[in-house]
Amino acid sequence: MFAVIETGGKQYKVNEGDVIFIEKLEVEAGEKVTFKVLALSNGEKFQVGAPYVEGASVEANVVKNGKGKKIQILKYKSKKNEKKKIGHRQPYTKVQIEKIVG
C-alpha cells in the first residue's frame, strides 16, 4: 500500500515505515502530523482525489528538525573587481510514516 502526499509545495510517494525529509514544519520532535492524500493504492485498487482522496490521510511522527548540507554560492562580475561568497543551509523536517488510513 502506498500514498501520494503533498507538503511544502511538493509531492511524495510514501509507504508505511518510510523516513522522508520534507520542507520544514513548525512542529517539535516527537509530535504527530497528518497529511492529506492526493492518490492512494492498496495493490488492487488505485484512487485519485480531486484534489484530495475523501476519508484518506497519512499519519507521521516527527523525528527531528535540522538543516541540510551547506551550499556555497559565488557571485562574480568580471572587470568590476566584484566577488561575493555566500552559503545556504536549507531547513528540513525528518518524518517517519506511521500509518496510511483510507
N, C-alpha and C positions, 0 to 999 in steps of 0.2 A: 504494500500500500504506500502510495506517495501522494504528496500535495504540492501545489504551487502557491506560495505565499507572496505577499507584497509588503515591503517595508523600506523606508528610506528612498522611495522612488525607484527601487529595483525589485526584481522578481527572483525568487529562489525555489528550486525544486528540492524538497526535503522528505526524508523518511524518518520513522521513529528511531531515536537514539543518535541522530546526526548532531555534530557540533559544527556550527557555522559562525562566521564573522560577518556582522551586519553593521550598517551605519549606526552611530552612537544613539542610544536611547537614554532618556532621563530616568533610569531606574538603578537601584543598587544591586550589588551581587547577592544572590540567594533569593531574589524575588521572582515571582511568576509573571509571565507576559502571555497575552493571547493575540494571535494574528488571524486576520480574515483570509479565507481561501479563495483563490481565483479558479483553480482547477483541482479535481480530486479523482484518483483512480484506486480501485481495490484489486486490480488484476483482471477482472472480468468486465467491469463497468467503468466508463470514463465520463465524468461530469464536468462541464464548463459553465461557470457562472456568468451573469450579465449584470454587473461586473463581478459579483461575488456569489459563491455557492450558498444557497439558503441552508441554515442549520449546521454548517460545517465550520470548524475552527481548528487551529493548531495551538496547543499549549506548550510553552517552553520555559525552561529555567535559566535565569541569567547566571553565567559562570563568573564573568568579570568584565570590567570596563578597562580599556587601555588605549595605547597609541601604537600605530604601526611603525615600521622602519622609516628612518629619516630619508627624505629625498632631497638631494642637493640641486639647486637651480642657479644657473649662472647667466646673468643678463650682460651682454656685451655690445657696445656700439663702436664700430671701427672708426678711426680717425678723429674720435672725440675724447679719447683717454677716459672712457667711462666704463667701469665694471661694477657689477653688483652681485654678490653671492648671498643667496638666502636658502633656508631649509624649511621643510614642512613635514609634520608628522600627523597623519590622518587619524582622528579618534575612531574607535570601534567598540562594539559590544559583542562579546562572545556568548552565544546561547546554545543550550543543548535542548533538542526537541524531545519532549516527554511523551506527548500523546496527540494523535490525529483523530479528531472527533468528526464523524459525518457519514 
